Amino acid sequence: MAALAWLLIPLVAAIAAGLWGSWANRTRRARSDGPELDGYARFREAMEKSRTSP
């Protein structure tokens, strides 16, 4: 019986990890990279302007 308990511990941990992984991944689908990419484009434009206008 003790061996069965030791085998259930990794099984419960794997199930918990799977549930946590699916919960953590659900919020990523809702977010997009749009604002970050827009900010990066503005940064690149500013760097180009500062490099070309001495």
PDBQT receptor file of N, H, CA, C and O in Angstrom, charges set to zero:
ATOM      1  N   MET A   1       0.815  -1.199   0.000  1.00  0.00    +0.000 N 
ATOM      2  CA  MET A   1       0.000   0.000   0.000  1.00  0.00    +0.000 C 
ATOM      3  C   MET A   1       0.861   1.266   0.000  1.00  0.00    +0.000 C 
ATOM      4  O   MET A   1       0.506   2.264  -0.628  1.00  0.00    +0.000 OA
ATOM      5  N   ALA A   2       1.980   1.219   0.699  1.00  0.00    +0.000 N 
ATOM      6  H   ALA A   2       2.268   0.409   1.209  1.00  0.00    +0.000 HD
ATOM      7  CA  ALA A   2       2.865   2.382   0.732  1.00  0.00    +0.000 C 
ATOM      8  C   ALA A   2       3.458   2.641  -0.647  1.00  0.00    +0.000 C 
ATOM      9  O   ALA A   2       3.652   3.792  -1.038  1.00  0.00    +0.000 OA
ATOM     10  N   ALA A   3       3.748   1.563  -1.389  1.00  0.00    +0.000 N 
ATOM     11  H   ALA A   3       3.591   0.628  -1.071  1.00  0.00    +0.000 HD
ATOM     12  CA  ALA A   3       4.294   1.735  -2.735  1.00  0.00    +0.000 C 
ATOM     13  C   ALA A   3       3.260   2.397  -3.647  1.00  0.00    +0.000 C 
ATOM     14  O   ALA A   3       3.611   3.200  -4.511  1.00  0.00    +0.000 OA
ATOM     15  N   LEU A   4       2.005   2.061  -3.451  1.00  0.00    +0.000 N 
ATOM     16  H   LEU A   4       1.720   1.409  -2.749  1.00  0.00    +0.000 HD
ATOM     17  CA  LEU A   4       0.954   2.676  -4.245  1.00  0.00    +0.000 C 
ATOM     18  C   LEU A   4       0.862   4.175  -3.956  1.00  0.00    +0.000 C 
ATOM     19  O   LEU A   4       0.639   4.973  -4.866  1.00  0.00    +0.000 OA
ATOM     20  N   ALA A   5       1.031   4.545  -2.713  1.00  0.00    +0.000 N 
ATOM     21  H   ALA A   5       1.212   3.896  -1.974  1.00  0.00    +0.000 HD
ATOM     22  CA  ALA A   5       0.998   5.962  -2.357  1.00  0.00    +0.000 C 
ATOM     23  C   ALA A   5       2.161   6.695  -3.017  1.00  0.00    +0.000 C 
ATOM     24  O   ALA A   5       1.984   7.812  -3.503  1.00  0.00    +0.000 OA
ATOM     25  N   TRP A   6       3.351   6.086  -3.043  1.00  0.00    +0.000 N 
ATOM     26  H   TRP A   6       3.495   5.178  -2.648  1.00  0.00    +0.000 HD
ATOM     27  CA  TRP A   6       4.505   6.720  -3.677  1.00  0.00    +0.000 C 
ATOM     28  C   TRP A   6       4.337   6.828  -5.186  1.00  0.00    +0.000 C 
ATOM     29  O   TRP A   6       4.896   7.731  -5.808  1.00  0.00    +0.000 OA
ATOM     30  N   LEU A   7       3.585   5.931  -5.771  1.00  0.00    +0.000 N 
ATOM     31  H   LEU A   7       3.131   5.198  -5.265  1.00  0.00    +0.000 HD
ATOM     32  CA  LEU A   7       3.319   6.020  -7.209  1.00  0.00    +0.000 C 
ATOM     33  C   LEU A   7       2.247   7.068  -7.525  1.00  0.00    +0.000 C 
ATOM     34  O   LEU A   7       2.238   7.643  -8.613  1.00  0.00    +0.000 OA
ATOM     35  N   LEU A   8       1.357   7.309  -6.580  1.00  0.00    +0.000 N 
ATOM     36  H   LEU A   8       1.365   6.842  -5.696  1.00  0.00    +0.000 HD
ATOM     37  CA  LEU A   8       0.310   8.302  -6.808  1.00  0.00    +0.000 C 
ATOM     38  C   LEU A   8       0.839   9.732  -6.720  1.00  0.00    +0.000 C 
ATOM     39  O   LEU A   8       0.275  10.634  -7.340  1.00  0.00    +0.000 OA
ATOM     40  N   ILE A   9       1.899   9.952  -5.970  1.00  0.00    +0.000 N 
ATOM     41  H   ILE A   9       2.358   9.220  -5.466  1.00  0.00    +0.000 HD
ATOM     42  CA  ILE A   9       2.451  11.297  -5.828  1.00  0.00    +0.000 C 
ATOM     43  C   ILE A   9       2.884  11.871  -7.184  1.00  0.00    +0.000 C 
ATOM     44  O   ILE A   9       2.466  12.981  -7.515  1.00  0.00    +0.000 OA
ATOM     45  N   PRO A  10       3.706  11.167  -7.988  1.00  0.00    +0.000 N 
ATOM     46  CA  PRO A  10       4.067  11.720  -9.303  1.00  0.00    +0.000 C 
ATOM     47  C   PRO A  10       2.860  11.837 -10.249  1.00  0.00    +0.000 C 
ATOM     48  O   PRO A  10       2.800  12.745 -11.078  1.00  0.00    +0.000 OA
ATOM     49  N   LEU A  11       1.912  10.921 -10.116  1.00  0.00    +0.000 N 
ATOM     50  H   LEU A  11       1.960  10.184  -9.442  1.00  0.00    +0.000 HD
ATOM     51  CA  LEU A  11       0.724  10.996 -10.961  1.00  0.00    +0.000 C 
ATOM     52  C   LEU A  11      -0.084  12.251 -10.648  1.00  0.00    +0.000 C 
ATOM     53  O   LEU A  11      -0.511  12.957 -11.562  1.00  0.00    +0.000 OA
ATOM     54  N   VAL A  12      -0.294  12.529  -9.385  1.00  0.00    +0.000 N 
ATOM     55  H   VAL A  12       0.052  11.956  -8.642  1.00  0.00    +0.000 HD
ATOM     56  CA  VAL A  12      -1.022  13.732  -8.992  1.00  0.00    +0.000 C 
ATOM     57  C   VAL A  12      -0.243  14.984  -9.401  1.00  0.00    +0.000 C 
ATOM     58  O   VAL A  12      -0.838  15.970  -9.836  1.00  0.00    +0.000 OA
ATOM     59  N   ALA A  13       1.083  14.947  -9.262  1.00  0.00    +0.000 N 
ATOM     60  H   ALA A  13       1.566  14.146  -8.908  1.00  0.00    +0.000 HD
ATOM     61  CA  ALA A  13       1.909  16.090  -9.658  1.00  0.00    +0.000 C 
ATOM     62  C   ALA A  13       1.818  16.318 -11.167  1.00  0.00    +0.000 C 
ATOM     63  O   ALA A  13       1.756  17.467 -11.606  1.00  0.00    +0.000 OA
ATOM     64  N   ALA A  14       1.810  15.265 -11.960  1.00  0.00    +0.000 N 
ATOM     65  H   ALA A  14       1.860  14.332 -11.603  1.00  0.00    +0.000 HD
ATOM     66  CA  ALA A  14       1.709  15.405 -13.417  1.00  0.00    +0.000 C 
ATOM     67  C   ALA A  14       0.353  15.971 -13.817  1.00  0.00    +0.000 C 
ATOM     68  O   ALA A  14       0.269  16.803 -14.720  1.00  0.00    +0.000 OA
ATOM     69  N   ILE A  15      -0.695  15.530 -13.157  1.00  0.00    +0.000 N 
ATOM     70  H   ILE A  15      -0.626  14.854 -12.423  1.00  0.00    +0.000 HD
ATOM     71  CA  ILE A  15      -2.029  16.056 -13.455  1.00  0.00    +0.000 C 
ATOM     72  C   ILE A  15      -2.111  17.531 -13.074  1.00  0.00    +0.000 C 
ATOM     73  O   ILE A  15      -2.663  18.342 -13.817  1.00  0.00    +0.000 OA
ATOM     74  N   ALA A  16      -1.557  17.871 -11.907  1.00  0.00    +0.000 N 
ATOM     75  H   ALA A  16      -1.109  17.211 -11.304  1.00  0.00    +0.000 HD
ATOM     76  CA  ALA A  16      -1.561  19.269 -11.478  1.00  0.00    +0.000 C 
ATOM     77  C   ALA A  16      -0.748  20.133 -12.437  1.00  0.00    +0.000 C 
ATOM     78  O   ALA A  16      -1.151  21.254 -12.746  1.00  0.00    +0.000 OA
ATOM     79  N   ALA A  17       0.392  19.627 -12.913  1.00  0.00    +0.000 N 
ATOM     80  H   ALA A  17       0.719  18.716 -12.661  1.00  0.00    +0.000 HD
ATOM     81  CA  ALA A  17       1.214  20.385 -13.858  1.00  0.00    +0.000 C 
ATOM     82  C   ALA A  17       0.479  20.580 -15.179  1.00  0.00    +0.000 C 
ATOM     83  O   ALA A  17       0.565  21.651 -15.780  1.00  0.00    +0.000 OA
ATOM     84  N   GLY A  18      -0.232  19.576 -15.629  1.00  0.00    +0.000 N 
ATOM     85  H   GLY A  18      -0.303  18.707 -15.140  1.00  0.00    +0.000 HD
ATOM     86  CA  GLY A  18      -1.012  19.703 -16.861  1.00  0.00    +0.000 C 
ATOM     87  C   GLY A  18      -2.124  20.724 -16.727  1.00  0.00    +0.000 C 
ATOM     88  O   GLY A  18      -2.355  21.520 -17.636  1.00  0.00    +0.000 OA
ATOM     89  N   LEU A  19      -2.811  20.704 -15.597  1.00  0.00    +0.000 N 
ATOM     90  H   LEU A  19      -2.622  20.057 -14.858  1.00  0.00    +0.000 HD
ATOM     91  CA  LEU A  19      -3.873  21.684 -15.367  1.00  0.00    +0.000 C 
ATOM     92  C   LEU A  19      -3.309  23.095 -15.277  1.00  0.00    +0.000 C 
ATOM     93  O   LEU A  19      -3.881  24.027 -15.843  1.00  0.00    +0.000 OA
ATOM     94  N   TRP A  20      -2.207  23.260 -14.580  1.00  0.00    +0.000 N 
ATOM     95  H   TRP A  20      -1.743  22.503 -14.120  1.00  0.00    +0.000 HD
ATOM     96  CA  TRP A  20      -1.590  24.578 -14.470  1.00  0.00    +0.000 C 
ATOM     97  C   TRP A  20      -1.109  25.066 -15.844  1.00  0.00    +0.000 C 
ATOM     98  O   TRP A  20      -1.276  26.239 -16.181  1.00  0.00    +0.000 OA
ATOM     99  N   GLY A  21      -0.515  24.172 -16.630  1.00  0.00    +0.000 N 
ATOM    100  H   GLY A  21      -0.379  23.220 -16.357  1.00  0.00    +0.000 HD
ATOM    101  CA  GLY A  21      -0.043  24.551 -17.962  1.00  0.00    +0.000 C 
ATOM    102  C   GLY A  21      -1.175  24.995 -18.864  1.00  0.00    +0.000 C 
ATOM    103  O   GLY A  21      -1.037  25.974 -19.598  1.00  0.00    +0.000 OA
ATOM    104  N   SER A  22      -2.284  24.292 -18.819  1.00  0.00    +0.000 N 
ATOM    105  H   SER A  22      -2.396  23.497 -18.223  1.00  0.00    +0.000 HD
ATOM    106  CA  SER A  22      -3.411  24.703 -19.659  1.00  0.00    +0.000 C 
ATOM    107  C   SER A  22      -4.005  26.011 -19.163  1.00  0.00    +0.000 C 
ATOM    108  O   SER A  22      -4.442  26.827 -19.974  1.00  0.00    +0.000 OA
ATOM    109  N   TRP A  23      -4.033  26.233 -17.862  1.00  0.00    +0.000 N 
ATOM    110  H   TRP A  23      -3.678  25.570 -17.203  1.00  0.00    +0.000 HD
ATOM    111  CA  TRP A  23      -4.538  27.496 -17.322  1.00  0.00    +0.000 C 
ATOM    112  C   TRP A  23      -3.598  28.649 -17.679  1.00  0.00    +0.000 C 
ATOM    113  O   TRP A  23      -4.059  29.730 -18.044  1.00  0.00    +0.000 OA
ATOM    114  N   ALA A  24      -2.292  28.430 -17.577  1.00  0.00    +0.000 N 
ATOM    115  H   ALA A  24      -1.917  27.551 -17.280  1.00  0.00    +0.000 HD
ATOM    116  CA  ALA A  24      -1.323  29.481 -17.880  1.00  0.00    +0.000 C 
ATOM    117  C   ALA A  24      -1.331  29.817 -19.368  1.00  0.00    +0.000 C 
ATOM    118  O   ALA A  24      -1.074  30.963 -19.736  1.00  0.00    +0.000 OA
ATOM    119  N   ASN A  25      -1.614  28.869 -20.209  1.00  0.00    +0.000 N 
ATOM    120  H   ASN A  25      -1.823  27.938 -19.910  1.00  0.00    +0.000 HD
ATOM    121  CA  ASN A  25      -1.596  29.101 -21.656  1.00  0.00    +0.000 C 
ATOM    122  C   ASN A  25      -2.867  29.777 -22.146  1.00  0.00    +0.000 C 
ATOM    123  O   ASN A  25      -2.858  30.372 -23.223  1.00  0.00    +0.000 OA
ATOM    124  N   ARG A  26      -3.939  29.708 -21.408  1.00  0.00    +0.000 N 
ATOM    125  H   ARG A  26      -3.947  29.224 -20.533  1.00  0.00    +0.000 HD
ATOM    126  CA  ARG A  26      -5.203  30.284 -21.877  1.00  0.00    +0.000 C 
ATOM    127  C   ARG A  26      -5.138  31.796 -21.966  1.00  0.00    +0.000 C 
ATOM    128  O   ARG A  26      -5.819  32.381 -22.808  1.00  0.00    +0.000 OA
ATOM    129  N   THR A  27      -4.343  32.453 -21.126  1.00  0.00    +0.000 N 
ATOM    130  H   THR A  27      -3.790  31.978 -20.442  1.00  0.00    +0.000 HD
ATOM    131  CA  THR A  27      -4.272  33.900 -21.174  1.00  0.00    +0.000 C 
ATOM    132  C   THR A  27      -3.377  34.383 -22.307  1.00  0.00    +0.000 C 
ATOM    133  O   THR A  27      -3.501  35.536 -22.721  1.00  0.00    +0.000 OA
ATOM    134  N   ARG A  28      -2.499  33.567 -22.815  1.00  0.00    +0.000 N 
ATOM    135  H   ARG A  28      -2.398  32.630 -22.479  1.00  0.00    +0.000 HD
ATOM    136  CA  ARG A  28      -1.602  33.987 -23.893  1.00  0.00    +0.000 C 
ATOM    137  C   ARG A  28      -2.335  34.161 -25.206  1.00  0.00    +0.000 C 
ATOM    138  O   ARG A  28      -1.950  35.005 -26.015  1.00  0.00    +0.000 OA
ATOM    139  N   ARG A  29      -3.361  33.401 -25.434  1.00  0.00    +0.000 N 
ATOM    140  H   ARG A  29      -3.674  32.716 -24.776  1.00  0.00    +0.000 HD
ATOM    141  CA  ARG A  29      -4.096  33.513 -26.688  1.00  0.00    +0.000 C 
ATOM    142  C   ARG A  29      -4.819  34.852 -26.786  1.00  0.00    +0.000 C 
ATOM    143  O   ARG A  29      -5.006  35.376 -27.884  1.00  0.00    +0.000 OA
ATOM    144  N   ALA A  30      -5.221  35.403 -25.661  1.00  0.00    +0.000 N 
ATOM    145  H   ALA A  30      -5.069  34.977 -24.769  1.00  0.00    +0.000 HD
ATOM    146  CA  ALA A  30      -5.980  36.651 -25.678  1.00  0.00    +0.000 C 
ATOM    147  C   ALA A  30      -5.082  37.845 -25.974  1.00  0.00    +0.000 C 
ATOM    148  O   ALA A  30      -5.547  38.842 -26.526  1.00  0.00    +0.000 OA
ATOM    149  N   ARG A  31      -3.817  37.760 -25.621  1.00  0.00    +0.000 N 
ATOM    150  H   ARG A  31      -3.440  36.949 -25.173  1.00  0.00    +0.000 HD
ATOM    151  CA  ARG A  31      -2.913  38.887 -25.832  1.00  0.00    +0.000 C 
ATOM    152  C   ARG A  31      -2.300  38.829 -27.226  1.00  0.00    +0.000 C 
ATOM    153  O   ARG A  31      -2.106  37.754 -27.793  1.00  0.00    +0.000 OA
ATOM    154  N   SER A  32      -2.004  39.988 -27.756  1.00  0.00    +0.000 N 
ATOM    155  H   SER A  32      -2.162  40.862 -27.295  1.00  0.00    +0.000 HD
ATOM    156  CA  SER A  32      -1.326  40.036 -29.050  1.00  0.00    +0.000 C 
ATOM    157  C   SER A  32      -0.064  40.871 -28.912  1.00  0.00    +0.000 C 
ATOM    158  O   SER A  32       0.141  41.540 -27.898  1.00  0.00    +0.000 OA
ATOM    159  N   ASP A  33       0.766  40.830 -29.919  1.00  0.00    +0.000 N 
ATOM    160  H   ASP A  33       0.600  40.288 -30.742  1.00  0.00    +0.000 HD
ATOM    161  CA  ASP A  33       2.018  41.577 -29.906  1.00  0.00    +0.000 C 
ATOM    162  C   ASP A  33       1.873  42.935 -30.578  1.00  0.00    +0.000 C 
ATOM    163  O   ASP A  33       2.873  43.620 -30.792  1.00  0.00    +0.000 OA
ATOM    164  N   GLY A  34       0.684  43.330 -30.906  1.00  0.00    +0.000 N 
ATOM    165  H   GLY A  34      -0.128  42.774 -30.733  1.00  0.00    +0.000 HD
ATOM    166  CA  GLY A  34       0.461  44.576 -31.631  1.00  0.00    +0.000 C 
ATOM    167  C   GLY A  34       1.062  45.801 -30.967  1.00  0.00    +0.000 C 
ATOM    168  O   GLY A  34       1.855  46.497 -31.601  1.00  0.00    +0.000 OA
ATOM    169  N   PRO A  35       0.724  46.096 -29.724  1.00  0.00    +0.000 N 
ATOM    170  CA  PRO A  35       1.285  47.307 -29.096  1.00  0.00    +0.000 C 
ATOM    171  C   PRO A  35       2.812  47.262 -28.966  1.00  0.00    +0.000 C 
ATOM    172  O   PRO A  35       3.477  48.284 -29.130  1.00  0.00    +0.000 OA
ATOM    173  N   GLU A  36       3.358  46.101 -28.676  1.00  0.00    +0.000 N 
ATOM    174  H   GLU A  36       2.817  45.270 -28.542  1.00  0.00    +0.000 HD
ATOM    175  CA  GLU A  36       4.803  45.998 -28.554  1.00  0.00    +0.000 C 
ATOM    176  C   GLU A  36       5.495  46.217 -29.890  1.00  0.00    +0.000 C 
ATOM    177  O   GLU A  36       6.545  46.857 -29.957  1.00  0.00    +0.000 OA
ATOM    178  N   LEU A  37       4.903  45.685 -30.951  1.00  0.00    +0.000 N 
ATOM    179  H   LEU A  37       4.051  45.166 -30.897  1.00  0.00    +0.000 HD
ATOM    180  CA  LEU A  37       5.502  45.868 -32.272  1.00  0.00    +0.000 C 
ATOM    181  C   LEU A  37       5.374  47.312 -32.737  1.00  0.00    +0.000 C 
ATOM    182  O   LEU A  37       6.266  47.828 -33.410  1.00  0.00    +0.000 OA
ATOM    183  N   ASP A  38       4.274  47.966 -32.385  1.00  0.00    +0.000 N 
ATOM    184  H   ASP A  38       3.550  47.546 -31.838  1.00  0.00    +0.000 HD
ATOM    185  CA  ASP A  38       4.121  49.380 -32.730  1.00  0.00    +0.000 C 
ATOM    186  C   ASP A  38       5.171  50.226 -32.023  1.00  0.00    +0.000 C 
ATOM    187  O   ASP A  38       5.760  51.129 -32.618  1.00  0.00    +0.000 OA
ATOM    188  N   GLY A  39       5.398  49.926 -30.755  1.00  0.00    +0.000 N 
ATOM    189  H   GLY A  39       4.920  49.192 -30.272  1.00  0.00    +0.000 HD
ATOM    190  CA  GLY A  39       6.421  50.650 -30.004  1.00  0.00    +0.000 C 
ATOM    191  C   GLY A  39       7.806  50.428 -30.574  1.00  0.00    +0.000 C 
ATOM    192  O   GLY A  39       8.614  51.354 -30.638  1.00  0.00    +0.000 OA
ATOM    193  N   TYR A  40       8.080  49.209 -30.986  1.00  0.00    +0.000 N 
ATOM    194  H   TYR A  40       7.423  48.457 -30.934  1.00  0.00    +0.000 HD
ATOM    195  CA  TYR A  40       9.382  48.916 -31.580  1.00  0.00    +0.000 C 
ATOM    196  C   TYR A  40       9.559  49.647 -32.908  1.00  0.00    +0.000 C 
ATOM    197  O   TYR A  40      10.651  50.122 -33.217  1.00  0.00    +0.000 OA
ATOM    198  N   ALA A  41       8.492  49.737 -33.687  1.00  0.00    +0.000 N 
ATOM    199  H   ALA A  41       7.604  49.351 -33.436  1.00  0.00    +0.000 HD
ATOM    200  CA  ALA A  41       8.573  50.460 -34.968  1.00  0.00    +0.000 C 
ATOM    201  C   ALA A  41       8.852  51.940 -34.722  1.00  0.00    +0.000 C 
ATOM    202  O   ALA A  41       9.649  52.548 -35.436  1.00  0.00    +0.000 OA
ATOM    203  N   ARG A  42       8.196  52.525 -33.710  1.00  0.00    +0.000 N 
ATOM    204  H   ARG A  42       7.549  52.031 -33.129  1.00  0.00    +0.000 HD
ATOM    205  CA  ARG A  42       8.465  53.936 -33.387  1.00  0.00    +0.000 C 
ATOM    206  C   ARG A  42       9.903  54.113 -32.913  1.00  0.00    +0.000 C 
ATOM    207  O   ARG A  42      10.550  55.106 -33.247  1.00  0.00    +0.000 OA
ATOM    208  N   PHE A  43      10.405  53.155 -32.138  1.00  0.00    +0.000 N 
ATOM    209  H   PHE A  43       9.879  52.349 -31.867  1.00  0.00    +0.000 HD
ATOM    210  CA  PHE A  43      11.789  53.222 -31.676  1.00  0.00    +0.000 C 
ATOM    211  C   PHE A  43      12.762  53.174 -32.848  1.00  0.00    +0.000 C 
ATOM    212  O   PHE A  43      13.721  53.946 -32.895  1.00  0.00    +0.000 OA
ATOM    213  N   ARG A  44      12.520  52.279 -33.784  1.00  0.00    +0.000 N 
ATOM    214  H   ARG A  44      11.741  51.653 -33.745  1.00  0.00    +0.000 HD
ATOM    215  CA  ARG A  44      13.404  52.178 -34.953  1.00  0.00    +0.000 C 
ATOM    216  C   ARG A  44      13.374  53.448 -35.781  1.00  0.00    +0.000 C 
ATOM    217  O   ARG A  44      14.416  53.903 -36.254  1.00  0.00    +0.000 OA
ATOM    218  N   GLU A  45      12.183  54.033 -35.964  1.00  0.00    +0.000 N 
ATOM    219  H   GLU A  45      11.337  53.664 -35.579  1.00  0.00    +0.000 HD
ATOM    220  CA  GLU A  45      12.086  55.286 -36.719  1.00  0.00    +0.000 C 
ATOM    221  C   GLU A  45      12.863  56.400 -36.024  1.00  0.00    +0.000 C 
ATOM    222  O   GLU A  45      13.538  57.194 -36.679  1.00  0.00    +0.000 OA
ATOM    223  N   ALA A  46      12.766  56.454 -34.715  1.00  0.00    +0.000 N 
ATOM    224  H   ALA A  46      12.218  55.809 -34.183  1.00  0.00    +0.000 HD
ATOM    225  CA  ALA A  46      13.499  57.493 -33.965  1.00  0.00    +0.000 C 
ATOM    226  C   ALA A  46      15.002  57.281 -34.086  1.00  0.00    +0.000 C 
ATOM    227  O   ALA A  46      15.756  58.248 -34.191  1.00  0.00    +0.000 OA
ATOM    228  N   MET A  47      15.437  56.051 -34.073  1.00  0.00    +0.000 N 
ATOM    229  H   MET A  47      14.824  55.266 -33.988  1.00  0.00    +0.000 HD
ATOM    230  CA  MET A  47      16.866  55.767 -34.203  1.00  0.00    +0.000 C 
ATOM    231  C   MET A  47      17.364  56.127 -35.601  1.00  0.00    +0.000 C 
ATOM    232  O   MET A  47      18.473  56.640 -35.755  1.00  0.00    +0.000 OA
ATOM    233  N   GLU A  48      16.556  55.863 -36.608  1.00  0.00    +0.000 N 
ATOM    234  H   GLU A  48      15.656  55.446 -36.483  1.00  0.00    +0.000 HD
ATOM    235  CA  GLU A  48      16.933  56.215 -37.973  1.00  0.00    +0.000 C 
ATOM    236  C   GLU A  48      17.018  57.734 -38.140  1.00  0.00    +0.000 C 
ATOM    237  O   GLU A  48      17.927  58.245 -38.794  1.00  0.00    +0.000 OA
ATOM    238  N   LYS A  49      16.072  58.439 -37.548  1.00  0.00    +0.000 N 
ATOM    239  H   LYS A  49      15.334  58.024 -37.016  1.00  0.00    +0.000 HD
ATOM    240  CA  LYS A  49      16.096  59.912 -37.644  1.00  0.00    +0.000 C 
ATOM    241  C   LYS A  49      17.317  60.482 -36.944  1.00  0.00    +0.000 C 
ATOM    242  O   LYS A  49      17.954  61.397 -37.466  1.00  0.00    +0.000 OA
ATOM    243  N   SER A  50      17.651  59.963 -35.785  1.00  0.00    +0.000 N 
ATOM    244  H   SER A  50      17.134  59.220 -35.361  1.00  0.00    +0.000 HD
ATOM    245  CA  SER A  50      18.791  60.503 -35.047  1.00  0.00    +0.000 C 
ATOM    246  C   SER A  50      20.114  60.153 -35.742  1.00  0.00    +0.000 C 
ATOM    247  O   SER A  50      21.095  60.884 -35.601  1.00  0.00    +0.000 OA
ATOM    248  N   ARG A  51      20.148  59.070 -36.470  1.00  0.00    +0.000 N 
ATOM    249  H   ARG A  51      19.351  58.477 -36.584  1.00  0.00    +0.000 HD
ATOM    250  CA  ARG A  51      21.374  58.688 -37.151  1.00  0.00    +0.000 C 
ATOM    251  C   ARG A  51      21.587  59.485 -38.432  1.00  0.00    +0.000 C 
ATOM    252  O   ARG A  51      22.725  59.771 -38.807  1.00  0.00    +0.000 OA
ATOM    253  N   THR A  52      20.495  59.843 -39.104  1.00  0.00    +0.000 N 
ATOM    254  H   THR A  52      19.571  59.611 -38.799  1.00  0.00    +0.000 HD
ATOM    255  CA  THR A  52      20.618  60.522 -40.390  1.00  0.00    +0.000 C 
ATOM    256  C   THR A  52      20.661  62.048 -40.262  1.00  0.00    +0.000 C 
ATOM    257  O   THR A  52      21.048  62.719 -41.219  1.00  0.00    +0.000 OA
ATOM    258  N   SER A  53      20.284  62.609 -39.130  1.00  0.00    +0.000 N 
ATOM    259  H   SER A  53      19.970  62.064 -38.353  1.00  0.00    +0.000 HD
ATOM    260  CA  SER A  53      20.284  64.075 -39.011  1.00  0.00    +0.000 C 
ATOM    261  C   SER A  53      21.313  64.531 -37.964  1.00  0.00    +0.000 C 
ATOM    262  O   SER A  53      20.968  64.732 -36.800  1.00  0.00    +0.000 OA
ATOM    263  N   PRO A  54      22.587  64.694 -38.387  1.00  0.00    +0.000 N 
ATOM    264  CA  PRO A  54      23.605  65.122 -37.416  1.00  0.00    +0.000 C 
ATOM    265  C   PRO A  54      23.593  66.613 -37.179  1.00  0.00    +0.000 C 
ATOM    266  O   PRO A  54      24.390  67.119 -36.390  1.00  0.00    +0.000 OA
TER     267      PRO A  54
